[in-house]
Amino acid sequence: MLYLTRKIGESVIINDDIEVTVIDIRGKSIKLGFTFPAEASVLRREIYERIQAENEARANGTPPPERRQAKASSS
């Protein structure tokens, strides 16, 4: 894994056509901006892993794992 230090407004270029820019930093949260070709697939890891599990389940003929439902907040 490559580790880089970037400041707000600084970018990293990947494979000549993907740019990742630090947009904002607030506490432990970092907002990133991505510029990439339309044919590129960009997913958060948890979404990617869920899709992979669903595809594997379908390929094996088993029902896909259930998606977690957001709990309704009580007021």
N, C-alpha and C positions, 0 to 999 in steps of 0.2 A: 504494500500500500504506500502510496506517495502522500506525504504530508507537506502542505504549503501554508505559508502565512500571507494573508492578503488583507488589505485595508478597504474601507468603503470606497467604491468606484473602481477598484482594481479587478482585473479579469484573468482568467486562464483560458487558453485556446487548446482544444483537443481535436486531433486529426484534421486540422485546417478548416473545419466547418462547424465546430461546436464551441460556443463561448459561454463561460460561466462567470458571472459578475457578482461581486458582493454588493448588495443594494443597501442593507441596513444591518446594524448589530444592536440588539437590546438585551442586556443581561446575558443569559445563556442561549438566546435565540438569534439565529442568523437568517436574514432574508436573502435568497439568491435569485438572480435573474438568469435565464437560459435563452440563448439564441442558437437555433439548430435547424437543419433542413426539415421540410415537411414530411419526408419519408422516414425520419428517425422516430423511434419509439422512446419516450421518456416516462418512466413510472416511478413512484415512490416504492421503496423496497417491499413494504408490507403488501402493497397492491400487487406487485410482480409475483411475490411468493404465493399469494392467494390464487392468482390466475394459474400459476404453475400447478398448484395442488388440485384445482378444479379440472384442468386439462388432463392431469395424470389419472384422476379418479374416473373421468369419462373414458379414457383409453383403456382402463382396466375394467370397465363395465360396472363400476360402483357409483353410488350417488356422490356428488361433490360435497365437500365439507360445508356445513351450514355457515352462513355469514352471520356475524354478530349483529344483533339489533341494538340500536342506541336505547338506553334505558330512559323512560319518560321521567322527567323530574317532577317531584311532588312539591307543590307550593303550600 
